[in-house]
Amino acid sequence: MMARLTKIIGIMALIMLLCNCKATATTSFTMAHGAIVRGDSTRQQITLVFTGHEFADGAEHIRKILKKQKIKAAFFFTGAFYRNPTFIGNIENLIEDGHYLGAHSNDHLLYCDWDNRDSLLVTHQEFLNDLKSNYKEMERYGITKKQGPYFLPPYEWYNGRIAEWTADQGLQLINMTHGTLSHADYTTPAMLNYRSSEVIYKSILDFENKNASGLNGFLLLMHVGTDASREDKFHIRLEALILELKSRKYNFVGLEEILAKD
């Protein structure tokens, strides 16, 4: 009887060990304040992420480069972007090409204070109303919550409470991977934080060179359009960046793939 019990305990321990190994494999993402901010850092995979609210001047160029390079990217647009009649063609083209289209809030609200992250600037109801309005606009293009389960917060700024509210709606909050200046492509010369396309490009390659895990699992965020006062458009350098990173053996994969659980 004792031998049989020992055997059963041994089997159970093995099962628990296997389960724990699987849990580790399926939770290999980097999290920050409840949001996924990076895929598996042991795999040479990158997902290109583009956000849009007011501008879309780079949309067609970005689309052509992605098509040429056979890359599926992720596009997160606000409800205002989805509503804009000028952008209808851009949105339909991205859908046709098989890219991921998701939500970025309806009115591009600032959820929490820049200096005190824990200080919310919206109520729960304001958050819900805004989020639902974003998805309502997406439904006009046939995009449901099931088809767009990832939510990228406006300004890429949020806190744990926003992540909880997002999860309550059956969605997963995600954000860009920090470390490079890719997201600074929206800045204009009049801004104190202005960064030229050369500086942005160099920051990406410098990070890749200096870090052991390079850009593995990166959600590399850029903007689909910028204010006209920024004449140095970073999307013009997109293909050069892609080719350089491909030469360094990186694979560009879709959002669903980089965030897939094993």
Secondary structure as the mmCIF struct_conf table of DSSP 4:
data_model
#
loop_
_struct_conf.conf_type_id
_struct_conf.id
_struct_conf.beg_label_comp_id
_struct_conf.beg_label_asym_id
_struct_conf.beg_label_seq_id
_struct_conf.end_label_comp_id
_struct_conf.end_label_asym_id
_struct_conf.end_label_seq_id
HELX_RH_AL_P HELX_RH_AL_P1 MET A 2 THR A 26
TURN_TY1_P TURN_TY1_P1 THR A 27 THR A 27
BEND BEND1 PHE A 29 PHE A 29
STRN STRN1 THR A 30 ALA A 32
TURN_TY1_P TURN_TY1_P2 HIS A 33 GLY A 34
STRN STRN2 ALA A 35 ARG A 38
TURN_TY1_P TURN_TY1_P3 SER A 41 THR A 42
BEND BEND2 ARG A 43 ARG A 43
STRN STRN3 GLN A 45 GLY A 52
BEND BEND3 HIS A 53 GLU A 54
TURN_TY1_P TURN_TY1_P4 ASP A 57 GLY A 58
HELX_RH_AL_P HELX_RH_AL_P2 ALA A 59 LYS A 68
TURN_TY1_P TURN_TY1_P5 GLN A 69 LYS A 70
STRN STRN4 ALA A 74 PHE A 77
HELX_RH_AL_P HELX_RH_AL_P3 GLY A 79 ARG A 83
HELX_RH_3T_P HELX_RH_3T_P1 PRO A 85 PHE A 87
HELX_RH_AL_P HELX_RH_AL_P4 ILE A 88 GLU A 96
TURN_TY1_P TURN_TY1_P6 ASP A 97 GLY A 98
STRN STRN5 TYR A 100 ALA A 103
BEND BEND4 ASN A 106 ASP A 107
STRN STRN6 CYS A 112 CYS A 112
BEND BEND5 TRP A 114 ASP A 115
TURN_TY1_P TURN_TY1_P7 ARG A 117 ASP A 118
BEND BEND6 SER A 119 SER A 119
STRN STRN7 LEU A 120 LEU A 120
BEND BEND7 LEU A 121 VAL A 122
HELX_RH_AL_P HELX_RH_AL_P5 HIS A 124 GLU A 139
TURN_TY1_P TURN_TY1_P8 ARG A 140 GLY A 142
TURN_TY1_P TURN_TY1_P9 LYS A 145 GLN A 147
STRN STRN8 TYR A 150 PHE A 151
HELX_RH_3T_P HELX_RH_3T_P2 PRO A 154 GLU A 156
HELX_RH_AL_P HELX_RH_AL_P6 GLY A 160 ASP A 168
TURN_TY1_P TURN_TY1_P10 GLN A 169 GLY A 170
STRN STRN9 GLN A 172 LEU A 173
STRN STRN10 ILE A 174 ILE A 174
HELX_LH_PP_P HELX_LH_PP_P1 MET A 176 HIS A 178
BEND BEND8 GLY A 179 LEU A 181
HELX_RH_3T_P HELX_RH_3T_P3 SER A 182 TYR A 186
TURN_TY1_P TURN_TY1_P11 PRO A 189 ALA A 190
BEND BEND9 MET A 191 MET A 191
TURN_TY1_P TURN_TY1_P12 LEU A 192 ASN A 193
HELX_RH_AL_P HELX_RH_AL_P7 SER A 197 LYS A 210
BEND BEND10 ASN A 211 ASN A 211
TURN_TY1_P TURN_TY1_P13 ALA A 212 GLY A 217
STRN STRN11 PHE A 218 HIS A 223
BEND BEND11 VAL A 224 VAL A 224
TURN_TY1_P TURN_TY1_P14 ALA A 228 SER A 229
BEND BEND12 ASP A 232 ASP A 232
HELX_RH_3T_P HELX_RH_3T_P4 PHE A 234 ARG A 237
HELX_RH_AL_P HELX_RH_AL_P8 LEU A 238 SER A 247
TURN_TY1_P TURN_TY1_P15 ARG A 248 LYS A 249
STRN STRN12 ASN A 251 PHE A 252
HELX_RH_AL_P HELX_RH_AL_P9 LEU A 255 ILE A 258
TURN_TY1_P TURN_TY1_P16 LEU A 259 LEU A 259
#
